[in-house]
């Protein structure tokens, strides 16, 4: 069975897109921890960040930076004051979907 993120990449499941390039996609989390909570994933399927090739990790970092810039562009009342950027690796760390993904969680004062 194909993972939910692979189905999002194929546009089989609708999502709110934040950023996309040839290698990555960033979209709003369906169960956000804060307003603007975004997931950044590679378009190719890898189980987690530790097994994702370094060249793809670099592309993820670029996508994270571009997504943060987009998220910072809100109006004054919705602009985040900071961000948590994290990846859960393995079931014991809270990974639920086994497709590399990085959370961008905006924080507000």
N, CA, C and O atoms as a MOPAC input file, in Angstrom:
PM7 MOZYME 1SCF
protein

 N      0.84900 1    -1.19500 1     0.00000 1
 C      0.00000 1     0.00000 1     0.00000 1
 C      0.88400 1     1.24400 1     0.00000 1
 O      1.84300 1     1.33900 1     0.76700 1
 N      0.55500 1     2.17900 1    -0.85400 1
 C      1.33000 1     3.40600 1    -0.97800 1
 C      1.06800 1     4.33500 1     0.21000 1
 O     -0.05200 1     4.40200 1     0.71600 1
 N      2.09100 1     5.03900 1     0.64400 1
 C      1.92700 1     5.92300 1     1.80500 1
 C      1.12800 1     7.17200 1     1.43500 1
 O      1.03200 1     7.53900 1     0.26400 1
 N      0.56800 1     7.80600 1     2.43800 1
 C     -0.27800 1     8.98400 1     2.23800 1
 C      0.50600 1    10.13300 1     1.60600 1
 O     -0.04500 1    10.88100 1     0.79900 1
 N      1.79800 1    10.28500 1     1.96300 1
 C      2.57900 1    11.38000 1     1.38700 1
 C      2.83100 1    11.14800 1    -0.09900 1
 O      2.83000 1    12.10100 1    -0.87800 1
 N      3.04700 1     9.88700 1    -0.50800 1
 C      3.20600 1     9.58600 1    -1.93100 1
 C      1.92300 1     9.92900 1    -2.68600 1
 O      1.97200 1    10.40200 1    -3.82100 1
 N      0.80000 1     9.69300 1    -2.06400 1
 C     -0.48900 1    10.02800 1    -2.69100 1
 C     -0.69000 1    11.54800 1    -2.78300 1
 O     -1.28100 1    12.04300 1    -3.74300 1
 N     -0.19500 1    12.27900 1    -1.78200 1
 C     -0.26400 1    13.75100 1    -1.83600 1
 C      0.61500 1    14.25600 1    -2.97900 1
 O      0.20600 1    15.14200 1    -3.72900 1
 N      1.81300 1    13.70100 1    -3.11500 1
 C      2.72700 1    14.09600 1    -4.19100 1
 C      2.07400 1    13.88200 1    -5.55300 1
 O      2.23200 1    14.70300 1    -6.45700 1
 N      1.34000 1    12.77700 1    -5.70000 1
 C      0.66500 1    12.46000 1    -6.96800 1
 C     -0.63700 1    13.24300 1    -7.14600 1
 O     -1.34000 1    13.06200 1    -8.14000 1
 N     -0.95700 1    14.11000 1    -6.18400 1
 C     -2.17500 1    14.93700 1    -6.22100 1
 C     -3.45100 1    14.10100 1    -6.11900 1
 O     -4.51600 1    14.53100 1    -6.56100 1
 N     -3.34200 1    12.91100 1    -5.53700 1
 C     -4.51400 1    12.06700 1    -5.31900 1
 C     -5.28000 1    12.50000 1    -4.06400 1
 O     -6.46800 1    12.21400 1    -3.91700 1
 N     -4.58000 1    13.19000 1    -3.17100 1
 C     -5.18100 1    13.71000 1    -1.94200 1
 C     -4.94200 1    15.21100 1    -1.93100 1
 O     -3.79800 1    15.65300 1    -2.03800 1
 N     -5.99700 1    15.99800 1    -1.80400 1
 C     -5.80600 1    17.45300 1    -1.80600 1
 C     -5.10400 1    17.93200 1    -0.53200 1
 O     -5.26700 1    17.35300 1     0.54200 1
 N     -4.33600 1    18.98300 1    -0.67900 1
 C     -3.65000 1    19.60300 1     0.44200 1
 C     -3.43400 1    21.07400 1     0.13200 1
 O     -3.60400 1    21.50600 1    -1.00800 1
 N     -3.06500 1    21.83600 1     1.13600 1
 C     -2.75600 1    23.24700 1     0.92300 1
 C     -1.25500 1    23.37900 1     0.72700 1
 O     -0.47200 1    23.21700 1     1.66300 1
 N     -0.87600 1    23.67000 1    -0.48800 1
 C      0.52700 1    23.75200 1    -0.86900 1
 C      1.15900 1    25.04000 1    -0.34400 1
 O      0.57300 1    26.11700 1    -0.44900 1
 N      2.35900 1    24.91600 1     0.22000 1
 C      3.13600 1    26.07600 1     0.65900 1
 C      4.26000 1    26.34500 1    -0.33500 1
 O      4.52400 1    27.49400 1    -0.68600 1
 N      4.92400 1    25.27200 1    -0.78900 1
 C      6.06900 1    25.39800 1    -1.69900 1
 C      6.23600 1    24.08300 1    -2.44500 1
 O      5.92800 1    23.01500 1    -1.91600 1
 N      6.72900 1    24.16600 1    -3.68500 1
 C      7.03000 1    22.95500 1    -4.45300 1
 C      8.12800 1    23.24400 1    -5.45500 1
 O      8.16200 1    24.31500 1    -6.06000 1
 N      9.02500 1    22.28700 1    -5.62800 1
 C     10.01900 1    22.33500 1    -6.69400 1
 C     10.11100 1    20.93800 1    -7.30300 1
 O      9.24800 1    20.09900 1    -7.04400 1
 N     11.12800 1    20.67600 1    -8.09800 1
 C     11.23600 1    19.38600 1    -8.78200 1
 C     11.48500 1    18.21900 1    -7.83400 1
 O     11.19100 1    17.07400 1    -8.17800 1
 N     12.02300 1    18.49100 1    -6.64200 1
 C     12.44700 1    17.42700 1    -5.73400 1
 C     11.67700 1    17.35700 1    -4.42500 1
 O     11.68500 1    16.32600 1    -3.75200 1
 N     11.00900 1    18.45100 1    -4.05900 1
 C     10.35800 1    18.53300 1    -2.75300 1
 C      8.96900 1    19.16200 1    -2.87300 1
 O      8.62100 1    19.79600 1    -3.86900 1
 N      8.20100 1    18.95200 1    -1.81100 1
 C      6.90100 1    19.60300 1    -1.70000 1
 C      6.69800 1    19.95900 1    -0.22200 1
 O      7.06600 1    19.19500 1     0.67100 1
 N      6.11300 1    21.11900 1     0.01300 1
 C      5.79700 1    21.55600 1     1.37600 1
 C      4.31000 1    21.90300 1     1.41500 1
 O      3.79300 1    22.59700 1     0.53900 1
 N      3.63600 1    21.40400 1     2.45100 1
 C      2.19400 1    21.60500 1     2.55300 1
 C      1.79400 1    21.71600 1     4.01800 1
 O      2.52100 1    21.28000 1     4.91100 1
 N      0.62900 1    22.30600 1     4.24900 1
 C      0.14100 1    22.46800 1     5.61200 1
 C     -0.23400 1    21.11300 1     6.21000 1
 O     -0.85500 1    20.27800 1     5.55100 1
 N      0.15000 1    20.91300 1     7.46200 1
 C     -0.16000 1    19.68000 1     8.17900 1
 C     -1.67100 1    19.59500 1     8.42300 1
 O     -2.30700 1    20.58800 1     8.77700 1
 N     -2.23100 1    18.40900 1     8.23300 1
 C     -3.66800 1    18.20900 1     8.44700 1
 C     -4.05000 1    18.30200 1     9.92200 1
 O     -5.20400 1    18.58000 1    10.24600 1
 N     -3.09000 1    18.07200 1    10.81500 1
 C     -3.32500 1    18.13700 1    12.26400 1
 C     -2.26200 1    19.04300 1    12.87900 1
 O     -1.34200 1    18.56700 1    13.54400 1
 N     -2.39200 1    20.35800 1    12.65200 1
 C     -1.32000 1    21.28300 1    13.02900 1
 C     -1.15100 1    21.48000 1    14.53200 1
 O     -2.11300 1    21.45200 1    15.30000 1
 N      0.10000 1    21.67800 1    14.92100 1
 C      0.43000 1    22.03400 1    16.30500 1
 C      0.32800 1    23.54200 1    16.50900 1
 O      0.19300 1    24.01400 1    17.63800 1
 N      0.39400 1    24.29400 1    15.41100 1
 C      0.18300 1    25.74200 1    15.46400 1
 C     -0.21700 1    26.21100 1    14.07200 1
 O     -0.08400 1    25.47000 1    13.09800 1
 N     -0.70700 1    27.44600 1    13.98300 1
 C     -1.10800 1    28.01500 1    12.68700 1
 C      0.09300 1    28.03200 1    11.75200 1
 O      1.14500 1    28.57400 1    12.08900 1
 N     -0.07300 1    27.43300 1    10.57400 1
 C      1.00200 1    27.41100 1     9.58900 1
 C      1.91100 1    26.19400 1     9.65900 1
 O      2.87800 1    26.10000 1     8.90300 1
 N      1.60900 1    25.25300 1    10.56700 1
 C      2.42900 1    24.02900 1    10.69500 1
 C      2.54000 1    23.38200 1     9.31000 1
 O      1.53500 1    23.02200 1     8.69700 1
 N      3.76200 1    23.24300 1     8.83800 1
 C      4.03700 1    22.78300 1     7.48100 1
 C      4.91300 1    21.54500 1     7.50300 1
 O      5.79400 1    21.41300 1     8.35200 1
 N      4.66600 1    20.63400 1     6.56300 1
 C      5.50700 1    19.46000 1     6.36800 1
 C      6.27100 1    19.62900 1     5.06800 1
 O      5.69800 1    20.01400 1     4.04900 1
 N      7.56700 1    19.34200 1     5.10200 1
 C      8.40900 1    19.38200 1     3.90900 1
 C      8.88600 1    17.95900 1     3.65800 1
 O      9.46500 1    17.32100 1     4.53700 1
 N      8.63200 1    17.46700 1     2.43400 1
 C      8.96200 1    16.07800 1     2.12200 1
 C      9.65900 1    15.99400 1     0.76700 1
 O      9.45400 1    16.84800 1    -0.09600 1
 N     10.48300 1    14.96200 1     0.58300 1
 C     11.02300 1    14.72800 1    -0.75600 1
 C      9.96600 1    14.04800 1    -1.62000 1
 O      9.10500 1    13.33500 1    -1.10400 1
 N     10.02700 1    14.26400 1    -2.91500 1
 C      9.06200 1    13.62900 1    -3.81300 1
 C      9.35800 1    12.14400 1    -3.98600 1
 O      8.46200 1    11.36300 1    -4.30600 1
 N     10.60400 1    11.75500 1    -3.77800 1
 C     10.94300 1    10.33600 1    -3.78700 1
 C     10.74100 1     9.77800 1    -2.38100 1
 O     10.95300 1    10.48100 1    -1.39300 1
 N     10.33400 1     8.52400 1    -2.29700 1
 C     10.02800 1     7.90900 1    -1.00800 1
 C     11.29100 1     7.36300 1    -0.33700 1
 O     12.00100 1     6.52700 1    -0.89600 1
 N     11.55000 1     7.85900 1     0.87600 1
 C     12.58800 1     7.33800 1     1.77400 1
 C     11.93200 1     7.19200 1     3.13400 1
 O     11.05300 1     7.98100 1     3.48200 1
 N     12.34000 1     6.20100 1     3.90700 1
 C     11.67300 1     5.90900 1     5.17500 1
 C     11.84200 1     7.02300 1     6.20500 1
 O     10.89900 1     7.34100 1     6.92900 1
 N     13.02500 1     7.61500 1     6.28000 1
 C     13.26600 1     8.70700 1     7.23000 1
 C     14.47400 1     9.50700 1     6.78800 1
 O     15.13500 1     9.16300 1     5.80800 1
 N     14.75600 1    10.56200 1     7.50600 1
 C     15.82900 1    11.48000 1     7.14000 1
 C     17.20100 1    10.79900 1     7.12300 1
 O     18.05200 1    11.14700 1     6.30500 1
 N     17.42100 1     9.84000 1     8.01100 1
 C     18.73900 1     9.20300 1     8.10500 1
 C     19.07600 1     8.33600 1     6.89200 1
 O     20.25300 1     8.10500 1     6.61400 1
 N     18.07600 1     7.85900 1     6.17300 1
 C     18.33900 1     7.04500 1     4.98100 1
 C     18.09300 1     7.82900 1     3.69200 1
 O     18.17100 1     7.26700 1     2.60000 1
 N     17.80300 1     9.10100 1     3.81400 1
 C     17.61100 1     9.96700 1     2.65600 1
 C     18.98000 1    10.40300 1     2.14600 1
 O     19.79900 1    10.87700 1     2.93400 1
 N     19.25100 1    10.25700 1     0.85200 1
 C     20.56200 1    10.65800 1     0.31500 1
 C     20.89100 1    12.12000 1     0.63500 1
 O     20.00400 1    12.97000 1     0.71000 1
 N     22.16900 1    12.38700 1     0.81900 1
 C     22.60900 1    13.73100 1     1.20400 1
 C     22.19900 1    14.79800 1     0.20100 1
 O     21.86100 1    15.91200 1     0.60300 1
 N     22.21800 1    14.49300 1    -1.08900 1
 C     21.82300 1    15.50700 1    -2.07000 1
 C     20.34100 1    15.85600 1    -1.92600 1
 O     19.94600 1    16.99600 1    -2.16600 1
 N     19.53100 1    14.88900 1    -1.53800 1
 C     18.10100 1    15.16800 1    -1.30100 1
 C     17.93100 1    15.92900 1     0.01500 1
 O     17.07700 1    16.80900 1     0.11500 1
 N     18.73700 1    15.59500 1     1.02100 1
 C     18.68900 1    16.35000 1     2.27600 1
 C     18.99900 1    17.82700 1     2.02100 1
 O     18.36900 1    18.70500 1     2.61100 1
 N     19.96000 1    18.09700 1     1.14900 1
 C     20.29500 1    19.49000 1     0.81200 1
 C     19.09500 1    20.18100 1     0.16200 1
 O     18.79500 1    21.33600 1     0.46300 1
 N     18.41700 1    19.46500 1    -0.72800 1
 C     17.24500 1    20.03500 1    -1.38700 1
 C     16.10900 1    20.27200 1    -0.37900 1
 O     15.35700 1    21.23800 1    -0.50500 1
 N     15.99100 1    19.39200 1     0.61300 1
 C     15.00400 1    19.59600 1     1.67400 1
 C     15.31300 1    20.86500 1     2.46400 1
 O     14.40800 1    21.62400 1     2.81300 1
 N     16.59600 1    21.08800 1     2.74300 1
 C     16.98500 1    22.28900 1     3.49400 1
 C     16.64300 1    23.55700 1     2.71800 1
 O     16.17700 1    24.53600 1     3.30100 1
 N     16.87100 1    23.54500 1     1.41700 1
 C     16.48300 1    24.68800 1     0.58500 1
 C     14.97000 1    24.90000 1     0.65800 1
 O     14.50200 1    26.02900 1     0.80900 1
 N     14.21100 1    23.80900 1     0.55200 1
 C     12.74900 1    23.90600 1     0.61500 1
 C     12.28000 1    24.40800 1     1.97800 1
 O     11.31600 1    25.16900 1     2.06100 1
 N     12.95400 1    23.98600 1     3.04500 1
 C     12.61500 1    24.47300 1     4.38700 1
 C     12.81400 1    25.98100 1     4.44800 1
 O     11.93700 1    26.70600 1     4.91800 1
 N     13.95500 1    26.45300 1     3.97700 1
 C     14.23300 1    27.89000 1     4.00800 1
 C     13.22500 1    28.68300 1     3.18900 1
 O     12.76100 1    29.73500 1     3.62800 1
 N     12.88600 1    28.19300 1     2.01200 1
 C     11.91100 1    28.90000 1     1.17800 1
 C     10.52300 1    28.87400 1     1.82700 1
 O      9.79100 1    29.86200 1     1.77100 1
 N     10.17000 1    27.75700 1     2.43400 1
 C      8.86800 1    27.65600 1     3.10700 1
 C      8.78600 1    28.60000 1     4.29300 1
 O      7.75800 1    29.24300 1     4.50200 1
 N      9.85900 1    28.69100 1     5.07300 1
 C      9.88000 1    29.61400 1     6.21300 1
 C      9.70500 1    31.05300 1     5.72700 1
 O      8.97300 1    31.82800 1     6.34200 1
 N     10.36200 1    31.40800 1     4.64500 1
 C     10.21300 1    32.76900 1     4.10900 1
 C      8.76000 1    33.02600 1     3.71300 1
 O      8.23300 1    34.11400 1     3.94600 1
 N      8.12100 1    32.03500 1     3.12200 1
 C      6.70900 1    32.17300 1     2.74600 1
 C      5.84100 1    32.31600 1     4.00400 1
 O      4.95600 1    33.17000 1     4.05500 1
 N      6.09500 1    31.49100 1     5.00100 1
 C      5.31000 1    31.55200 1     6.24500 1
 C      5.51800 1    32.87300 1     6.98500 1
 O      4.60100 1    33.35500 1     7.64900 1
 N      6.69400 1    33.45500 1     6.88200 1
 C      6.97100 1    34.73800 1     7.54000 1
 C      6.29200 1    35.90400 1     6.84500 1
 O      6.27100 1    37.01300 1     7.37800 1
 N      5.73400 1    35.67000 1     5.66100 1
 C      5.15300 1    36.75000 1     4.87400 1
 C      3.74000 1    37.13500 1     5.24500 1
 O      3.13800 1    37.95900 1     4.55600 1
 N      3.18100 1    36.57200 1     6.30800 1
 C      1.80800 1    36.89100 1     6.71800 1
 C      1.68200 1    38.32200 1     7.21700 1
 O      2.67400 1    39.04400 1     7.31800 1
 N      0.45900 1    38.72700 1     7.52800 1
 C      0.27300 1    40.07800 1     8.06400 1
 C      0.80300 1    40.12100 1     9.50300 1
 O      1.12800 1    39.08400 1    10.08200 1
 N      0.88500 1    41.30100 1    10.06000 1
 C      1.51000 1    41.49200 1    11.37100 1
 C      0.90400 1    40.60300 1    12.45100 1
 O      1.63000 1    40.09900 1    13.30800 1
 N     -0.40400 1    40.40100 1    12.42700 1
 C     -1.04600 1    39.62400 1    13.48700 1
 C     -0.80000 1    38.11300 1    13.34900 1
 O     -0.95200 1    37.36800 1    14.31700 1
 N     -0.42500 1    37.66900 1    12.15500 1
 C     -0.21800 1    36.23100 1    11.97500 1
 C      1.24100 1    35.86100 1    11.69800 1
 O      1.53500 1    34.68900 1    11.46600 1
 N      2.15300 1    36.81900 1    11.71700 1
 C      3.56000 1    36.50700 1    11.47700 1
 C      4.13600 1    35.75000 1    12.66900 1
 O      4.00900 1    36.20200 1    13.80700 1
 N      4.75700 1    34.62100 1    12.42500 1
 C      5.38800 1    33.89400 1    13.53100 1
 C      6.62200 1    34.64100 1    14.04400 1
 O      7.30200 1    35.34400 1    13.29500 1
 N      6.88900 1    34.47000 1    15.33100 1
 C      8.06800 1    35.07200 1    15.95800 1
 C      9.25300 1    34.11000 1    15.96000 1
 O     10.39100 1    34.52100 1    16.18900 1
 N      8.98600 1    32.83500 1    15.70600 1
 C     10.02900 1    31.82100 1    15.69400 1
 C      9.49800 1    30.54000 1    15.08400 1
 O      8.32500 1    30.44700 1    14.72500 1
 N     10.37600 1    29.55600 1    14.97000 1
 C     10.00600 1    28.27900 1    14.35600 1
 C     10.70600 1    27.13400 1    15.06700 1
 O     11.84400 1    27.27100 1    15.51700 1
 N     10.01500 1    25.99700 1    15.16700 1
 C     10.65300 1    24.72900 1    15.50400 1
 C     10.73900 1    23.95900 1    14.19300 1
 O      9.76100 1    23.87000 1    13.45000 1
 N     11.90600 1    23.40700 1    13.91700 1
 C     12.10000 1    22.57800 1    12.73800 1
 C     12.60600 1    21.24100 1    13.24000 1
 O     13.66500 1    21.15900 1    13.86400 1
 N     11.83100 1    20.17300 1    12.96000 1
 C     12.13800 1    18.87800 1    13.55500 1
 C     11.72900 1    17.73500 1    12.63800 1
 O     10.89100 1    17.89700 1    11.75100 1
 N     12.33800 1    16.57800 1    12.86800 1
 C     11.95700 1    15.36400 1    12.16300 1
 C     11.95100 1    14.21000 1    13.15200 1
 O     12.95400 1    13.95200 1    13.81900 1
 N     10.83500 1    13.52100 1    13.24800 1
 C     10.75000 1    12.33700 1    14.10800 1
 C     11.25800 1    11.14700 1    13.29400 1
 O     10.79800 1    10.90200 1    12.17900 1
 N     12.20900 1    10.41600 1    13.86400 1
 C     12.82000 1     9.29900 1    13.14800 1
 C     12.61500 1     8.02900 1    13.96200 1
 O     13.23800 1     7.83500 1    15.00600 1
 N     11.72700 1     7.16600 1    13.46200 1
 C     11.42500 1     5.91200 1    14.13600 1
 C     10.16200 1     6.00400 1    14.96400 1
 O      9.78100 1     7.07300 1    15.44000 1
 N      9.52100 1     4.85800 1    15.12400 1
 C      8.25000 1     4.78800 1    15.86200 1
 C      8.39000 1     5.30700 1    17.29000 1
 O      7.52100 1     6.03300 1    17.77200 1
 N      9.48200 1     4.93900 1    17.97100 1
 C      9.65200 1     5.36800 1    19.36400 1
 C      9.85100 1     6.87600 1    19.48900 1
 O      9.66700 1     7.44200 1    20.56700 1
 N     10.22300 1     7.52400 1    18.39400 1
 C     10.37900 1     8.98900 1    18.40300 1
 C      9.11400 1     9.69600 1    17.95400 1
 O      9.08000 1    10.92300 1    17.86700 1
 N      8.07000 1     8.92000 1    17.66700 1
 C      6.79800 1     9.51300 1    17.27000 1
 C      6.55000 1     9.55200 1    15.77300 1
 O      5.57300 1    10.15500 1    15.32900 1
 N      7.41700 1     8.92000 1    14.97900 1
 C      7.17100 1     8.88900 1    13.54000 1
 C      5.97200 1     7.98700 1    13.26000 1
 O      5.94000 1     6.83000 1    13.67800 1
 N      4.99600 1     8.52800 1    12.55200 1
 C      3.77600 1     7.79700 1    12.23300 1
 C      3.74500 1     7.42600 1    10.75300 1
 O      3.33800 1     6.32300 1    10.38900 1
 N      4.17700 1     8.35700 1     9.90600 1
 C      4.22500 1     8.11300 1     8.46600 1
 C      5.68500 1     7.89600 1     8.09800 1
 O      6.53000 1     8.75800 1     8.34500 1
 N      5.97700 1     6.75200 1     7.51300 1
 C      7.36100 1     6.38100 1     7.24900 1
 C      7.78000 1     6.79300 1     5.84200 1
 O      8.15600 1     5.97200 1     5.00500 1
 N      7.69800 1     8.09200 1     5.62300 1
 C      8.18800 1     8.80100 1     4.44000 1
 C      8.88400 1    10.01800 1     5.02800 1
 O      8.28300 1    10.76000 1     5.80500 1
 N     10.13300 1    10.23200 1     4.67000 1
 C     10.88300 1    11.36500 1     5.22300 1
 C     10.02900 1    12.62300 1     5.22700 1
 O      9.45500 1    13.00300 1     4.20700 1
 N      9.95400 1    13.25900 1     6.38100 1
 C      9.26500 1    14.53900 1     6.45800 1
 C      9.84100 1    15.37100 1     7.60300 1
 O     10.25800 1    14.85600 1     8.64100 1
 N      9.84300 1    16.65900 1     7.36700 1
 C     10.36500 1    17.60800 1     8.34000 1
 C      9.24100 1    18.57700 1     8.67900 1
 O      8.59200 1    19.13600 1     7.79500 1
 N      9.02700 1    18.76200 1     9.96300 1
 C      7.99900 1    19.67400 1    10.44400 1
 C      8.58100 1    21.07700 1    10.58100 1
 O      9.66600 1    21.25600 1    11.13400 1
 N      7.86000 1    22.05800 1    10.07900 1
 C      8.13000 1    23.46500 1    10.37600 1
 C      6.94600 1    23.92200 1    11.22500 1
 O      5.81800 1    24.00400 1    10.74100 1
 N      7.21500 1    24.21500 1    12.48600 1
 C      6.13200 1    24.61000 1    13.39500 1
 C      6.33900 1    26.08300 1    13.77800 1
 O      7.22000 1    26.39800 1    14.57800 1
 N      5.53100 1    26.97900 1    13.21000 1
 C      5.64500 1    28.38200 1    13.57400 1
 C      5.27500 1    28.59200 1    15.04200 1
 O      4.39700 1    27.91600 1    15.57700 1
 N      5.95200 1    29.53100 1    15.67400 1
 C      5.67400 1    29.88800 1    17.06500 1
 C      5.34500 1    31.36500 1    17.14600 1
 O      5.91500 1    32.19200 1    16.43400 1
 N      4.41100 1    31.67500 1    18.03200 1
 C      3.90600 1    33.04700 1    18.18100 1
 C      4.02700 1    33.46600 1    19.63800 1
 O      3.93400 1    32.64300 1    20.54900 1
 N      4.23600 1    34.76800 1    19.84100 1
 C      4.31800 1    35.28700 1    21.20800 1
 C      2.94000 1    35.40500 1    21.81000 1
 O      2.80200 1    35.82500 1    22.95800 1

